[in-house]
Amino acid sequence: MTDVHSKETRSYNMSRIKGKDTKPELLVRRFLHKNGFRYRIHVKNLPGKPDIVLPKYKTVIFVQGCFWHGHEGCKYYVVPKTRTEWWSDKINGNITKDKSARELLIAQGWKVIEIWECGLKKKTQDDSLHSLLTDIKA
């Protein structure tokens, strides 16, 4: 199957996708700040360059996009019908890197929390954010 967009349009669309400071990430950061947490962001010297690092709690938080990180069983994770093999390789590579970073962080004594994009949608946002507080303090 061929792409429904021209190469130029697809390139433009892909260039607009952000890797950091995404809406879900900003939502979590605002919530944490409002609840008195102070954190660092995108710490380069930690495995996986976590989105949020809470040094006081020795905790890192990854805010994962369901599509990009292959959220199993999620309606937002659907492998595209065009270039399926390429996308599968890309997403599986992300999953492998995520697992490796998680294992390295745990080995270094960090608590690792993953928040999925789908958990930050309007219906589930409050529950997800409040369970985040519980997870941090546990």
C-alpha positions in Angstrom: 0.0 0.0 0.0 1.3 3.5 -0.8 1.3 6.5 1.4 -1.8 8.8 1.1 0.4 11.8 1.4 3.1 13.1 -0.9 6.7 12.7 0.3 6.9 16.4 1.1 3.6 16.4 3.0 4.7 13.4 5.0 8.1 14.9 5.7 6.4 18.1 7.0 4.0 16.2 9.2 6.7 14.1 10.7 8.9 17.2 11.4 6.1 18.6 13.5 6.2 15.7 16.0 8.0 16.7 19.1 10.2 14.5 21.2 10.1 16.6 24.3 7.8 19.1 26.0 4.8 17.3 24.6 1.3 18.1 25.8 1.1 15.0 28.1 4.5 15.7 29.5 3.7 19.4 30.2 0.4 18.3 31.9 2.3 15.9 34.2 5.0 18.6 35.0 2.3 21.2 35.8 0.5 18.8 38.1 3.7 17.8 39.9 4.8 21.4 40.3 1.3 22.4 41.6 1.6 19.6 44.2 4.9 20.9 45.5 7.3 18.6 43.6 10.5 20.0 42.2 12.2 18.1 39.4 14.7 18.2 36.6 13.8 17.4 33.0 15.5 15.4 30.3 18.6 14.5 32.3 21.1 13.4 29.7 23.4 11.4 32.0 20.7 9.0 33.1 19.8 6.0 30.9 16.9 6.7 28.5 17.1 10.5 29.3 14.0 10.5 31.5 11.3 13.1 30.9 11.1 14.0 34.6 13.6 13.3 37.4 12.7 13.7 41.1 16.1 13.5 42.8 14.6 13.8 46.3 12.6 10.7 45.7 15.2 8.9 43.6 12.4 8.5 41.0 12.2 9.0 37.2 9.1 9.4 35.2 8.7 8.6 31.5 5.6 10.0 29.8 5.1 7.6 27.0 3.2 8.2 23.8 1.0 5.1 23.1 1.9 4.9 19.4 5.6 5.6 19.6 6.2 3.2 22.5 3.9 0.4 21.4 1.4 0.5 24.3 0.0 -3.1 24.1 -3.8 -3.3 24.0 -4.3 0.4 23.7 -6.6 1.9 21.0 -4.0 4.6 20.3 -1.4 2.0 19.3 -2.2 0.9 15.7 0.6 0.0 13.3 0.2 2.0 10.1 -1.0 0.1 7.0 1.8 1.7 4.9 5.4 0.8 5.5 4.3 -1.6 8.1 7.6 -3.4 8.4 9.5 -0.1 8.9 7.1 1.1 11.5 7.2 -2.3 13.4 11.0 -2.1 13.5 10.9 1.5 14.7 8.4 0.9 17.4 10.0 -2.4 18.5 13.3 -0.6 18.7 11.7 2.0 21.0 10.3 -0.8 23.2 13.7 -2.4 23.4 15.4 0.9 24.3 12.7 1.6 26.9 13.2 -1.8 28.6 17.0 -1.4 28.6 16.8 2.1 30.1 14.3 0.9 32.7 16.6 -2.0 33.7 19.7 0.2 34.0 17.9 2.8 36.1 16.5 0.1 38.5 20.0 -1.3 38.8 21.2 2.2 39.7 18.6 2.3 42.5 16.0 4.5 40.8 12.3 4.0 41.0 10.9 4.1 37.4 7.3 5.2 36.7 5.8 5.1 33.2 2.7 7.2 32.4 0.9 6.4 29.2 -0.6 9.1 27.0 -4.0 7.3 27.1 -4.1 7.6 30.9 -3.9 11.4 30.5 -7.0 11.7 28.4 -9.9 13.7 30.0 -11.8 10.6 31.4 -8.8 9.0 33.2 -6.6 12.0 33.8 -7.5 12.6 37.5 -7.1 8.9 38.5 -3.8 8.6 36.6 -2.3 11.8 38.2 -3.4 10.9 41.7 -2.1 7.4 41.4 1.2 9.0 40.2 1.4 10.9 43.6 0.8 7.6 45.4 3.5 5.9 43.3 6.1 8.6 44.0 5.5 8.6 47.7 5.4 4.7 48.0 
